[in-house]
Amino acid sequence: MRFAVLSAGSWGTTYAAVLADAGNDVLVHARRPEIAEAINTRHENPAYLPGLDLPHALRATTDPARALASADVAVISIPAQSLRANLAAWSPHLDEGTAVVSLMKGIETDTGMRMSEVIQEAAALPAERIAVLSGPNLAREIAAKQPAASVIASTNEDLADTLQAASVTPYFRPYTNTDVVGCELGGAVKNVIALATGLATGLGLGDNATALLMTRGLAETARLGTVLGADPLTFAGLAGVGDLVATCASPLSRNRTFGTHLGQGMTVAEATAATSQTAEGVKSAAALLSLARRHQVEMPITEVVVRVIEAELTAKKAAELLMSRAPKPELYTATAS
């Protein structure tokens, strides 16, 4: 199959390498000429995956129209908040019948839309031509060909099956799912929970605090997802608890790292500079909280993360607020906290 991968960040480059190793024809769009040159001539991406070899068959271009020409599938991996603007420029170059795969794990701040919804609206594509890929996918580990798995979700089962077959390698195992809502929400909310676990780490709190935040964070995800029509079982799988564990526990996680910087006393601006790559949870947290309030779903961890990001709370005060909440039964309804 012919794949166009937009863009050449760490995860985009990594999934492009997976596709190339699986035997596909893959052309990556890189905004920076030096990255395209490095991929084409030195088979590496020194800006995002330094020290790791890329498949020699992988090619790159700085021209998005060239990347998209005759592509069977366009894979998009850019910061969530820039998706709509980029689609305005890219969608005229999509061939009729080209499928679009989202690797993004965020919520659009102005609309509260998931990434597949933005693609459907901004590129005027039917849901049947859209898929999302989500799961515990720390890019550097996969680029180093360490074992990993993921979920390809689409309302179009044939598309999901086709993408699954095109993504299988000895080190990467894709599963399929029809629950696009659950897979996307799992990926978006876990970034916010990873910010919270990072805050706890920055404060010097232990593994019990991390386990608490991850477990109750999964409960928040399931409550919102259930109200929005997701299958609760999705959150017990790779796109739910699997992604949550990897993102909250690994020092390779951008969101956890960002939260750690905040917990250590950095401002959002300082943490942004120190993290260097996009931490999607920082922008998506407020949109998720707004979405939850609209549907009358309590998300206390998300709420305190938003207040820390907006400098209304210190990290220490956020921890105190969460621990001072009234005790409740662990078994909860969709709106219980």
Contacts in CASP RR format, 6 or more apart in sequence:
PFRMAT RR
TARGET T0000
AUTHOR 0000-0000-0000
METHOD contacts of the structure
MODEL  1
MRFAVLSAGSWGTTYAAVLADAGNDVLVHARRPEIAEAINTRHENPAYLP
GLDLPHALRATTDPARALASADVAVISIPAQSLRANLAAWSPHLDEGTAV
VSLMKGIETDTGMRMSEVIQEAAALPAERIAVLSGPNLAREIAAKQPAAS
VIASTNEDLADTLQAASVTPYFRPYTNTDVVGCELGGAVKNVIALATGLA
TGLGLGDNATALLMTRGLAETARLGTVLGADPLTFAGLAGVGDLVATCAS
PLSRNRTFGTHLGQGMTVAEATAATSQTAEGVKSAAALLSLARRHQVEMP
ITEVVVRVIEAELTAKKAAELLMSRAPKPELYTATAS
1 24 0 8 1.000
1 25 0 8 1.000
1 72 0 8 1.000
1 73 0 8 1.000
1 162 0 8 1.000
1 166 0 8 1.000
2 24 0 8 1.000
2 25 0 8 1.000
2 27 0 8 1.000
2 70 0 8 1.000
2 71 0 8 1.000
2 72 0 8 1.000
2 73 0 8 1.000
3 16 0 8 1.000
3 19 0 8 1.000
3 24 0 8 1.000
3 25 0 8 1.000
3 26 0 8 1.000
3 27 0 8 1.000
3 71 0 8 1.000
3 72 0 8 1.000
3 73 0 8 1.000
3 74 0 8 1.000
3 75 0 8 1.000
3 166 0 8 1.000
4 27 0 8 1.000
4 28 0 8 1.000
4 29 0 8 1.000
4 67 0 8 1.000
4 68 0 8 1.000
4 71 0 8 1.000
4 73 0 8 1.000
4 74 0 8 1.000
4 75 0 8 1.000
5 12 0 8 1.000
5 13 0 8 1.000
5 15 0 8 1.000
5 16 0 8 1.000
5 19 0 8 1.000
5 26 0 8 1.000
5 27 0 8 1.000
5 28 0 8 1.000
5 29 0 8 1.000
5 67 0 8 1.000
5 75 0 8 1.000
5 77 0 8 1.000
6 28 0 8 1.000
6 29 0 8 1.000
6 64 0 8 1.000
6 67 0 8 1.000
6 68 0 8 1.000
6 74 0 8 1.000
6 75 0 8 1.000
6 76 0 8 1.000
6 77 0 8 1.000
6 78 0 8 1.000
6 86 0 8 1.000
6 90 0 8 1.000
7 28 0 8 1.000
7 29 0 8 1.000
7 30 0 8 1.000
7 31 0 8 1.000
7 77 0 8 1.000
7 78 0 8 1.000
8 16 0 8 1.000
8 28 0 8 1.000
8 29 0 8 1.000
8 30 0 8 1.000
8 31 0 8 1.000
8 32 0 8 1.000
8 35 0 8 1.000
8 36 0 8 1.000
8 39 0 8 1.000
8 45 0 8 1.000
8 48 0 8 1.000
8 60 0 8 1.000
9 45 0 8 1.000
9 47 0 8 1.000
9 48 0 8 1.000
9 77 0 8 1.000
10 45 0 8 1.000
10 48 0 8 1.000
10 49 0 8 1.000
10 139 0 8 1.000
10 140 0 8 1.000
10 143 0 8 1.000
10 277 0 8 1.000
11 77 0 8 1.000
11 103 0 8 1.000
11 137 0 8 1.000
11 139 0 8 1.000
12 28 0 8 1.000
12 75 0 8 1.000
12 77 0 8 1.000
12 103 0 8 1.000
12 139 0 8 1.000
13 28 0 8 1.000
13 39 0 8 1.000
13 45 0 8 1.000
13 48 0 8 1.000
13 49 0 8 1.000
13 54 0 8 1.000
13 139 0 8 1.000
13 143 0 8 1.000
14 49 0 8 1.000
14 137 0 8 1.000
14 139 0 8 1.000
14 140 0 8 1.000
14 142 0 8 1.000
14 143 0 8 1.000
15 75 0 8 1.000
15 77 0 8 1.000
15 103 0 8 1.000
15 133 0 8 1.000
15 142 0 8 1.000
16 26 0 8 1.000
16 28 0 8 1.000
16 58 0 8 1.000
16 75 0 8 1.000
17 54 0 8 1.000
17 55 0 8 1.000
17 58 0 8 1.000
17 143 0 8 1.000
18 142 0 8 1.000
18 167 0 8 1.000
18 169 0 8 1.000
18 172 0 8 1.000
19 26 0 8 1.000
19 75 0 8 1.000
19 166 0 8 1.000
19 167 0 8 1.000
20 26 0 8 1.000
20 54 0 8 1.000
20 55 0 8 1.000
20 57 0 8 1.000
20 58 0 8 1.000
21 55 0 8 1.000
21 169 0 8 1.000
21 172 0 8 1.000
22 166 0 8 1.000
22 167 0 8 1.000
22 168 0 8 1.000
22 169 0 8 1.000
22 172 0 8 1.000
23 57 0 8 1.000
24 166 0 8 1.000
25 57 0 8 1.000
26 57 0 8 1.000
26 58 0 8 1.000
26 59 0 8 1.000
27 59 0 8 1.000
27 60 0 8 1.000
27 61 0 8 1.000
27 66 0 8 1.000
27 67 0 8 1.000
27 71 0 8 1.000
28 36 0 8 1.000
28 39 0 8 1.000
28 58 0 8 1.000
28 59 0 8 1.000
28 60 0 8 1.000
28 61 0 8 1.000
28 67 0 8 1.000
29 60 0 8 1.000
29 61 0 8 1.000
29 62 0 8 1.000
29 63 0 8 1.000
29 64 0 8 1.000
29 67 0 8 1.000
29 68 0 8 1.000
30 36 0 8 1.000
30 39 0 8 1.000
30 60 0 8 1.000
30 61 0 8 1.000
30 62 0 8 1.000
31 62 0 8 1.000
32 47 0 8 1.000
32 62 0 8 1.000
33 62 0 8 1.000
34 47 0 8 1.000
35 45 0 8 1.000
35 46 0 8 1.000
35 47 0 8 1.000
35 48 0 8 1.000
35 60 0 8 1.000
36 60 0 8 1.000
36 61 0 8 1.000
36 62 0 8 1.000
38 44 0 8 1.000
38 45 0 8 1.000
38 46 0 8 1.000
38 47 0 8 1.000
39 45 0 8 1.000
39 54 0 8 1.000
39 58 0 8 1.000
39 59 0 8 1.000
39 60 0 8 1.000
40 59 0 8 1.000
40 60 0 8 1.000
43 53 0 8 1.000
43 54 0 8 1.000
43 55 0 8 1.000
43 56 0 8 1.000
43 58 0 8 1.000
44 50 0 8 1.000
44 51 0 8 1.000
44 52 0 8 1.000
44 53 0 8 1.000
44 54 0 8 1.000
45 52 0 8 1.000
45 54 0 8 1.000
48 139 0 8 1.000
48 277 0 8 1.000
49 139 0 8 1.000
49 140 0 8 1.000
49 143 0 8 1.000
52 140 0 8 1.000
52 143 0 8 1.000
52 144 0 8 1.000
54 143 0 8 1.000
61 67 0 8 1.000
64 89 0 8 1.000
64 90 0 8 1.000
64 93 0 8 1.000
65 93 0 8 1.000
68 74 0 8 1.000
68 90 0 8 1.000
68 93 0 8 1.000
68 94 0 8 1.000
68 95 0 8 1.000
68 98 0 8 1.000
69 93 0 8 1.000
69 95 0 8 1.000
70 95 0 8 1.000
71 94 0 8 1.000
71 95 0 8 1.000
71 98 0 8 1.000
72 98 0 8 1.000
72 99 0 8 1.000
73 98 0 8 1.000
73 99 0 8 1.000
73 100 0 8 1.000
73 101 0 8 1.000
73 163 0 8 1.000
73 166 0 8 1.000
74 90 0 8 1.000
74 94 0 8 1.000
74 98 0 8 1.000
74 99 0 8 1.000
74 100 0 8 1.000
74 101 0 8 1.000
75 100 0 8 1.000
75 101 0 8 1.000
75 103 0 8 1.000
76 83 0 8 1.000
76 86 0 8 1.000
76 100 0 8 1.000
76 101 0 8 1.000
76 102 0 8 1.000
76 103 0 8 1.000
76 104 0 8 1.000
76 119 0 8 1.000
77 103 0 8 1.000
77 104 0 8 1.000
78 86 0 8 1.000
78 104 0 8 1.000
79 104 0 8 1.000
79 278 0 8 1.000
79 280 0 8 1.000
79 283 0 8 1.000
80 104 0 8 1.000
80 105 0 8 1.000
80 106 0 8 1.000
80 107 0 8 1.000
80 108 0 8 1.000
80 115 0 8 1.000
80 280 0 8 1.000
80 283 0 8 1.000
80 284 0 8 1.000
81 108 0 8 1.000
81 109 0 8 1.000
81 283 0 8 1.000
83 104 0 8 1.000
83 108 0 8 1.000
83 115 0 8 1.000
83 118 0 8 1.000
83 119 0 8 1.000
83 122 0 8 1.000
84 108 0 8 1.000
84 118 0 8 1.000
84 122 0 8 1.000
87 118 0 8 1.000
87 119 0 8 1.000
87 122 0 8 1.000
87 123 0 8 1.000
88 122 0 8 1.000
90 123 0 8 1.000
91 122 0 8 1.000
91 123 0 8 1.000
91 124 0 8 1.000
91 125 0 8 1.000
94 100 0 8 1.000
94 123 0 8 1.000
94 125 0 8 1.000
97 129 0 8 1.000
98 129 0 8 1.000
99 129 0 8 1.000
99 130 0 8 1.000
99 131 0 8 1.000
99 159 0 8 1.000
99 163 0 8 1.000
100 119 0 8 1.000
100 123 0 8 1.000
100 125 0 8 1.000
100 129 0 8 1.000
100 130 0 8 1.000
100 131 0 8 1.000
101 130 0 8 1.000
101 131 0 8 1.000
101 132 0 8 1.000
101 133 0 8 1.000
101 152 0 8 1.000
101 163 0 8 1.000
102 115 0 8 1.000
102 116 0 8 1.000
102 119 0 8 1.000
102 130 0 8 1.000
102 131 0 8 1.000
102 132 0 8 1.000
102 133 0 8 1.000
102 184 0 8 1.000
103 132 0 8 1.000
103 133 0 8 1.000
104 115 0 8 1.000
104 280 0 8 1.000
105 115 0 8 1.000
105 134 0 8 1.000
105 184 0 8 1.000
105 186 0 8 1.000
105 187 0 8 1.000
105 188 0 8 1.000
105 190 0 8 1.000
105 191 0 8 1.000
105 280 0 8 1.000
106 114 0 8 1.000
106 115 0 8 1.000
106 184 0 8 1.000
106 187 0 8 1.000
106 188 0 8 1.000
106 191 0 8 1.000
106 280 0 8 1.000
106 281 0 8 1.000
106 283 0 8 1.000
106 284 0 8 1.000
107 113 0 8 1.000
107 114 0 8 1.000
107 188 0 8 1.000
107 284 0 8 1.000
107 287 0 8 1.000
107 288 0 8 1.000
107 291 0 8 1.000
108 114 0 8 1.000
108 115 0 8 1.000
108 118 0 8 1.000
108 287 0 8 1.000
109 283 0 8 1.000
109 284 0 8 1.000
109 286 0 8 1.000
109 287 0 8 1.000
111 118 0 8 1.000
112 287 0 8 1.000
112 290 0 8 1.000
112 291 0 8 1.000
113 121 0 8 1.000
114 180 0 8 1.000
114 181 0 8 1.000
114 184 0 8 1.000
114 185 0 8 1.000
114 188 0 8 1.000
115 132 0 8 1.000
115 184 0 8 1.000
116 127 0 8 1.000
116 130 0 8 1.000
116 132 0 8 1.000
116 180 0 8 1.000
116 184 0 8 1.000
119 125 0 8 1.000
119 130 0 8 1.000
120 126 0 8 1.000
120 127 0 8 1.000
120 130 0 8 1.000
127 154 0 8 1.000
127 155 0 8 1.000
127 156 0 8 1.000
127 180 0 8 1.000
128 154 0 8 1.000
128 155 0 8 1.000
128 156 0 8 1.000
128 159 0 8 1.000
129 156 0 8 1.000
129 159 0 8 1.000
130 154 0 8 1.000
130 180 0 8 1.000
131 152 0 8 1.000
131 153 0 8 1.000
131 154 0 8 1.000
131 156 0 8 1.000
131 159 0 8 1.000
131 160 0 8 1.000
131 163 0 8 1.000
131 180 0 8 1.000
132 152 0 8 1.000
132 153 0 8 1.000
132 154 0 8 1.000
132 180 0 8 1.000
132 183 0 8 1.000
132 184 0 8 1.000
133 150 0 8 1.000
133 151 0 8 1.000
133 152 0 8 1.000
133 153 0 8 1.000
133 163 0 8 1.000
133 174 0 8 1.000
134 150 0 8 1.000
134 151 0 8 1.000
134 153 0 8 1.000
134 183 0 8 1.000
134 184 0 8 1.000
134 186 0 8 1.000
134 187 0 8 1.000
134 238 0 8 1.000
134 239 0 8 1.000
134 243 0 8 1.000
135 149 0 8 1.000
135 150 0 8 1.000
135 151 0 8 1.000
135 183 0 8 1.000
135 187 0 8 1.000
135 238 0 8 1.000
135 239 0 8 1.000
135 240 0 8 1.000
135 242 0 8 1.000
135 243 0 8 1.000
135 246 0 8 1.000
136 148 0 8 1.000
136 149 0 8 1.000
136 150 0 8 1.000
136 238 0 8 1.000
136 242 0 8 1.000
136 243 0 8 1.000
136 245 0 8 1.000
136 246 0 8 1.000
136 247 0 8 1.000
137 148 0 8 1.000
137 150 0 8 1.000
137 243 0 8 1.000
137 246 0 8 1.000
138 148 0 8 1.000
138 246 0 8 1.000
138 250 0 8 1.000
138 252 0 8 1.000
138 253 0 8 1.000
139 252 0 8 1.000
140 252 0 8 1.000
141 148 0 8 1.000
141 252 0 8 1.000
142 148 0 8 1.000
142 171 0 8 1.000
142 172 0 8 1.000
145 170 0 8 1.000
145 171 0 8 1.000
146 171 0 8 1.000
147 171 0 8 1.000
147 172 0 8 1.000
147 173 0 8 1.000
148 171 0 8 1.000
148 172 0 8 1.000
148 173 0 8 1.000
149 172 0 8 1.000
149 173 0 8 1.000
149 174 0 8 1.000
149 175 0 8 1.000
149 238 0 8 1.000
150 167 0 8 1.000
150 172 0 8 1.000
150 173 0 8 1.000
150 174 0 8 1.000
150 175 0 8 1.000
150 238 0 8 1.000
151 174 0 8 1.000
151 175 0 8 1.000
151 176 0 8 1.000
151 177 0 8 1.000
151 183 0 8 1.000
151 237 0 8 1.000
151 238 0 8 1.000
151 239 0 8 1.000
152 160 0 8 1.000
152 163 0 8 1.000
152 164 0 8 1.000
152 167 0 8 1.000
152 174 0 8 1.000
152 175 0 8 1.000
152 176 0 8 1.000
152 177 0 8 1.000
153 160 0 8 1.000
153 176 0 8 1.000
153 177 0 8 1.000
153 178 0 8 1.000
153 179 0 8 1.000
153 180 0 8 1.000
153 182 0 8 1.000
153 183 0 8 1.000
153 184 0 8 1.000
153 239 0 8 1.000
154 160 0 8 1.000
154 163 0 8 1.000
154 176 0 8 1.000
154 178 0 8 1.000
154 180 0 8 1.000
155 178 0 8 1.000
155 180 0 8 1.000
157 176 0 8 1.000
157 178 0 8 1.000
160 176 0 8 1.000
160 177 0 8 1.000
160 178 0 8 1.000
161 176 0 8 1.000
163 174 0 8 1.000
164 174 0 8 1.000
164 175 0 8 1.000
164 176 0 8 1.000
167 174 0 8 1.000
168 174 0 8 1.000
175 238 0 8 1.000
177 183 0 8 1.000
177 234 0 8 1.000
177 239 0 8 1.000
179 230 0 8 1.000
179 231 0 8 1.000
179 234 0 8 1.000
181 225 0 8 1.000
181 228 0 8 1.000
181 229 0 8 1.000
181 230 0 8 1.000
182 225 0 8 1.000
182 228 0 8 1.000
182 229 0 8 1.000
182 230 0 8 1.000
182 231 0 8 1.000
182 234 0 8 1.000
182 235 0 8 1.000
182 239 0 8 1.000
182 240 0 8 1.000
183 234 0 8 1.000
183 239 0 8 1.000
183 240 0 8 1.000
185 221 0 8 1.000
185 224 0 8 1.000
185 225 0 8 1.000
185 228 0 8 1.000
185 230 0 8 1.000
186 221 0 8 1.000
186 234 0 8 1.000
186 235 0 8 1.000
186 239 0 8 1.000
186 240 0 8 1.000
186 243 0 8 1.000
186 244 0 8 1.000
187 239 0 8 1.000
187 240 0 8 1.000
187 243 0 8 1.000
188 280 0 8 1.000
188 281 0 8 1.000
188 284 0 8 1.000
188 288 0 8 1.000
189 217 0 8 1.000
189 220 0 8 1.000
189 221 0 8 1.000
189 224 0 8 1.000
189 288 0 8 1.000
189 302 0 8 1.000
190 221 0 8 1.000
190 240 0 8 1.000
190 243 0 8 1.000
190 244 0 8 1.000
190 247 0 8 1.000
190 248 0 8 1.000
191 247 0 8 1.000
191 255 0 8 1.000
191 279 0 8 1.000
191 280 0 8 1.000
191 281 0 8 1.000
191 284 0 8 1.000
192 255 0 8 1.000
192 281 0 8 1.000
192 284 0 8 1.000
192 285 0 8 1.000
192 288 0 8 1.000
192 301 0 8 1.000
192 302 0 8 1.000
192 305 0 8 1.000
193 213 0 8 1.000
193 214 0 8 1.000
193 217 0 8 1.000
193 218 0 8 1.000
193 220 0 8 1.000
193 221 0 8 1.000
193 244 0 8 1.000
193 247 0 8 1.000
193 248 0 8 1.000
193 301 0 8 1.000
193 302 0 8 1.000
194 244 0 8 1.000
194 247 0 8 1.000
194 248 0 8 1.000
194 253 0 8 1.000
194 255 0 8 1.000
194 256 0 8 1.000
194 259 0 8 1.000
194 281 0 8 1.000
195 255 0 8 1.000
195 256 0 8 1.000
195 258 0 8 1.000
195 259 0 8 1.000
195 262 0 8 1.000
195 279 0 8 1.000
195 281 0 8 1.000
195 282 0 8 1.000
195 285 0 8 1.000
195 305 0 8 1.000
195 309 0 8 1.000
196 213 0 8 1.000
196 217 0 8 1.000
196 259 0 8 1.000
196 301 0 8 1.000
196 304 0 8 1.000
196 305 0 8 1.000
197 209 0 8 1.000
197 210 0 8 1.000
197 213 0 8 1.000
197 214 0 8 1.000
197 248 0 8 1.000
197 249 0 8 1.000
197 256 0 8 1.000
197 259 0 8 1.000
198 248 0 8 1.000
198 255 0 8 1.000
198 256 0 8 1.000
198 257 0 8 1.000
198 258 0 8 1.000
198 259 0 8 1.000
198 260 0 8 1.000
198 262 0 8 1.000
198 263 0 8 1.000
199 259 0 8 1.000
199 260 0 8 1.000
199 262 0 8 1.000
199 263 0 8 1.000
199 305 0 8 1.000
199 308 0 8 1.000
199 315 0 8 1.000
199 318 0 8 1.000
199 319 0 8 1.000
200 206 0 8 1.000
200 209 0 8 1.000
200 210 0 8 1.000
200 213 0 8 1.000
200 319 0 8 1.000
201 210 0 8 1.000
201 256 0 8 1.000
201 259 0 8 1.000
201 260 0 8 1.000
201 263 0 8 1.000
202 259 0 8 1.000
202 260 0 8 1.000
202 261 0 8 1.000
202 262 0 8 1.000
202 263 0 8 1.000
202 264 0 8 1.000
202 315 0 8 1.000
203 263 0 8 1.000
203 315 0 8 1.000
203 316 0 8 1.000
203 319 0 8 1.000
205 319 0 8 1.000
209 319 0 8 1.000
210 248 0 8 1.000
210 249 0 8 1.000
213 248 0 8 1.000
213 301 0 8 1.000
214 244 0 8 1.000
214 245 0 8 1.000
214 248 0 8 1.000
216 300 0 8 1.000
216 301 0 8 1.000
217 244 0 8 1.000
217 301 0 8 1.000
218 235 0 8 1.000
218 240 0 8 1.000
218 241 0 8 1.000
218 244 0 8 1.000
219 332 0 8 1.000
220 292 0 8 1.000
220 298 0 8 1.000
220 299 0 8 1.000
220 300 0 8 1.000
220 301 0 8 1.000
220 302 0 8 1.000
221 235 0 8 1.000
221 240 0 8 1.000
221 244 0 8 1.000
222 232 0 8 1.000
222 235 0 8 1.000
223 297 0 8 1.000
223 298 0 8 1.000
223 299 0 8 1.000
223 332 0 8 1.000
223 334 0 8 1.000
223 335 0 8 1.000
223 336 0 8 1.000
224 288 0 8 1.000
224 291 0 8 1.000
224 292 0 8 1.000
224 295 0 8 1.000
224 297 0 8 1.000
224 299 0 8 1.000
225 232 0 8 1.000
225 235 0 8 1.000
226 232 0 8 1.000
226 334 0 8 1.000
227 295 0 8 1.000
227 297 0 8 1.000
227 334 0 8 1.000
227 335 0 8 1.000
228 291 0 8 1.000
228 295 0 8 1.000
234 240 0 8 1.000
235 241 0 8 1.000
246 253 0 8 1.000
247 253 0 8 1.000
247 255 0 8 1.000
247 256 0 8 1.000
248 256 0 8 1.000
249 256 0 8 1.000
250 256 0 8 1.000
251 257 0 8 1.000
254 275 0 8 1.000
254 277 0 8 1.000
254 278 0 8 1.000
254 279 0 8 1.000
254 280 0 8 1.000
255 279 0 8 1.000
255 280 0 8 1.000
255 281 0 8 1.000
255 282 0 8 1.000
257 275 0 8 1.000
257 279 0 8 1.000
258 271 0 8 1.000
258 272 0 8 1.000
258 275 0 8 1.000
258 279 0 8 1.000
258 281 0 8 1.000
258 282 0 8 1.000
259 271 0 8 1.000
259 279 0 8 1.000
261 270 0 8 1.000
261 271 0 8 1.000
261 274 0 8 1.000
261 275 0 8 1.000
262 268 0 8 1.000
262 271 0 8 1.000
262 308 0 8 1.000
262 309 0 8 1.000
262 315 0 8 1.000
263 315 0 8 1.000
265 315 0 8 1.000
266 274 0 8 1.000
267 311 0 8 1.000
268 282 0 8 1.000
268 309 0 8 1.000
268 311 0 8 1.000
272 279 0 8 1.000
272 282 0 8 1.000
282 309 0 8 1.000
285 302 0 8 1.000
285 305 0 8 1.000
285 306 0 8 1.000
285 309 0 8 1.000
286 306 0 8 1.000
286 309 0 8 1.000
286 310 0 8 1.000
288 299 0 8 1.000
288 302 0 8 1.000
289 299 0 8 1.000
289 302 0 8 1.000
289 303 0 8 1.000
289 306 0 8 1.000
292 298 0 8 1.000
292 299 0 8 1.000
292 302 0 8 1.000
296 335 0 8 1.000
297 334 0 8 1.000
297 335 0 8 1.000
298 335 0 8 1.000
298 336 0 8 1.000
298 337 0 8 1.000
299 337 0 8 1.000
300 322 0 8 1.000
300 325 0 8 1.000
300 337 0 8 1.000
301 322 0 8 1.000
304 313 0 8 1.000
304 318 0 8 1.000
304 321 0 8 1.000
304 322 0 8 1.000
305 318 0 8 1.000
307 313 0 8 1.000
307 318 0 8 1.000
308 314 0 8 1.000
308 315 0 8 1.000
308 318 0 8 1.000
313 321 0 8 1.000
325 337 0 8 1.000
328 336 0 8 1.000
328 337 0 8 1.000
329 336 0 8 1.000
END
